[in-house]
Amino acid sequence: MARPRRGAYRGRLPLIAAGALASLVFAAGAVAAPGATGAPRDEPSPSATATPSDSPAPTDAPSESPSAPAGKYPAFGAYLDYGPDGVTRMERLSQWLGGAELRVGHTYLPGDRWSNIEGTPTFLDDWAKWRQRSDDRIFVLNVPMLDRNEDRVPDAQVRSLLRRGAAGDFDAHFKALAERLVELKIPDTVLVLGWEMNGITYTHRCGPDPEAWKAYWKRIVGVMRSVPGQKFRFDFTPSRGRDAVPWTQCYPGDDTVDIIGMDSYDQPRGMAFDEQVSEPYGLQAQVDFAKEHGKPVSYPEWGLFRNGDNAEYMRRMLAWMDEHKPLYNTLTDYCPHGVWQCSDNPRASEVYRATLNGRDTVGNPTAPTTPQPPVTPTLPATRPPNCTPLDLGDWVEYWIGGTLCLRLDWWERLPDRS
């Protein structure tokens, strides 16, 4: 499902063009209004290499416990923001959880244009610095397989693009991304490539041509693994359930998949957790499939959704992960899915906090501290008179620091040149 935050950069302008546009607009009398830059705008979809010391190497043979070392809690984190704020908020979330160690950082590359899929956004620098501060951290990066990834591209065009990708037309973009990650000294990044491919939201969906999709996945993995110094792991992550096409039809093969993930939100309305486990292509099917293929599991996206403040879902999902020991999991922490940056789910928040309080800290867990969720800037209640706001998209607004407002009386304020 598509979502704000992360990679929903629909209709974004490239940064250079954004800067030029901002200059022109300011020259015409624009006013910058503070706003929640980089914050979710649409209803989401619900979008590492783990270090050698605590994650198993990929294998083609089934194993008894491929997900994580016995006796250890699964590494966890949360999606808090795609940019630098996502990095700084991790420490505050850790404090709220009694000093629990968030070993997983998670963000998304914009899928609007190829230059962004190549990793040119500078916010990757902050994530690289976070990853380098500790050897046991895992950096997870969602990577679109095609540009215009949330532009509702029709099936016929998707089919053509997938076939072009399988033929190698887009190799250079993924080679550039691999080189960028190695250059940033994060060559062990976990790449969630073409996530939720079994749905209909993204241009990189599998349904229009599963065979071409699988061939394209293999092509991308081969190109990125050819870059010297890389240690990438590739995470195959469908959404839970059948969706538009059974996700097993999209599986490209054990030689190019390192982790079998699943994005699993509390939906549809009225579905109990036991049904989420047992439904076709659900949580149990994922665990069984991963065991059959000798791969660890992961949950890059999970959280509340259609059933509101569901404490039972939160309790059961956390217990599920403790039982099945995924390589990592990251809660999607904004409304309606989250429990820290979202005040709409107090009962689920209490369960999450109590369960994870002090987890993985040295010594005894500390007492929970008073919640201090991030302060999100809001738009002012009023705007200057004769001023019309310009919707440039949150990707542009992030870089210019707010929403632009165009003064309609700008010509009246020009110096008298007579």
Secondary structure as UniProt FT lines:
FT   TURN            4..7
FT   TURN            10..11
FT   HELIX           15..27
FT   TURN            28..29
FT   STRAND          30..33
FT   TURN            37..38
FT   TURN            52..54
FT   TURN            70..71
FT   STRAND          75..79
FT   HELIX           84..96
FT   TURN            97..99
FT   STRAND          104..108
FT   HELIX           114..117
FT   TURN            118..119
FT   HELIX           123..132
FT   TURN            135..136
FT   STRAND          138..143
FT   TURN            149..150
FT   HELIX           155..166
FT   TURN            167..170
FT   HELIX           171..183
FT   TURN            184..185
FT   TURN            187..188
FT   STRAND          190..193
FT   TURN            194..198
FT   TURN            203..204
FT   TURN            207..208
FT   HELIX           210..225
FT   TURN            228..229
FT   STRAND          233..236
FT   TURN            243..244
FT   HELIX           247..250
FT   TURN            254..255
FT   STRAND          259..261
FT   STRAND          263..265
FT   TURN            269..270
FT   HELIX           273..278
FT   TURN            280..281
FT   HELIX           283..293
FT   STRAND          297..303
FT   TURN            306..307
FT   HELIX           311..324
FT   STRAND          328..332
FT   TURN            335..337
FT   TURN            343..344
FT   HELIX           346..356
FT   TURN            357..360
FT   TURN            385..386
FT   STRAND          387..390
FT   HELIX           394..400
FT   STRAND          403..407
FT   TURN            408..409
FT   HELIX           410..413
//
